[in-house]
Amino acid sequence: MASHEETAQQDATERPLRKLLVVGRASSESESLLADLQGREDFELIRAATLGHAETALKDLEVSLAIACPDISASAVEDLLAVVERTRRGVPLLAIRNGRSDERTNWAELGIGVLRSPLVAGALSRCIEVVLVLKAIRSSAREVGH
């Protein structure tokens, strides 16, 4: 009988590699936030320091999800959402914010998910899994015509 760890590894190898676009400057803070993603064999992290680089990545790659690092301003998060809508509509956007930062009250209505740091170990990875599953369910429902 396979252990839980062996089953999880087998599931990871059967799933397609999902590209996660991480937007923001590389820093010790962002690296520690992304640490639990870096060991995942089913995720590929694509780094973009600027919105221009993010737009290029969204045009050129099959990005599954975009992540705005805490160093990105609230207006830049909204600009990133506009880039996503223009280039690869439907890609979910998660914004990691420090404590009581400056996100706008309408972000939920715009479809921007917000995670507050500090994050507990594994929280980002689990949250991404949930978002990607919900995206898949919503896509399946559209295909069926619901």
Residue pairs with C-beta under 8 A, 6 or more apart in sequence:
2 10
9 41
12 40
12 41
12 42
13 41
15 42
16 42
17 42
17 43
17 44
18 42
18 43
18 44
18 64
18 65
18 132
19 43
19 44
19 46
19 61
19 62
19 63
19 64
20 37
20 43
20 44
20 45
20 46
20 63
20 64
20 65
20 66
20 67
20 128
21 46
21 48
21 54
21 57
21 58
21 61
21 63
21 65
21 66
21 67
21 91
22 30
22 34
22 45
22 46
22 47
22 48
22 67
22 69
23 48
23 49
23 51
23 54
23 66
23 67
23 68
23 69
23 72
23 80
24 30
24 49
24 68
24 69
24 70
24 71
24 72
25 49
25 69
25 71
26 47
26 49
27 69
27 71
29 69
29 70
29 71
30 69
30 70
30 71
33 69
33 70
33 96
33 117
33 119
33 124
34 45
34 124
36 121
36 122
36 124
36 125
37 43
37 45
37 124
37 125
37 128
38 45
40 125
43 128
46 57
46 61
46 63
48 54
48 56
48 57
51 76
51 79
51 80
51 83
54 66
54 80
54 83
55 83
55 86
55 87
57 63
58 66
58 83
58 84
58 87
58 88
58 91
59 87
59 88
63 88
63 91
64 91
64 132
64 135
65 91
65 92
65 93
65 94
65 128
65 131
65 132
65 135
66 80
66 84
66 91
66 92
66 93
66 94
67 93
67 94
67 95
67 96
67 128
68 76
68 77
68 80
68 93
68 94
68 95
68 96
69 96
70 96
70 97
70 98
70 101
70 117
72 80
72 95
73 102
74 101
74 102
74 103
74 104
77 93
77 95
77 103
77 107
77 112
78 104
78 110
78 112
80 93
81 93
81 110
81 111
81 112
84 91
84 93
90 135
90 139
92 111
92 113
92 131
92 132
92 135
93 111
93 112
93 113
94 112
94 113
94 114
94 115
94 127
94 128
94 131
95 103
95 107
95 112
95 113
95 114
95 115
96 114
96 115
96 116
96 117
96 119
96 124
97 103
97 114
97 115
97 116
97 117
98 116
98 117
99 116
99 117
103 112
103 114
107 114
108 114
113 127
113 131
115 123
115 124
115 127
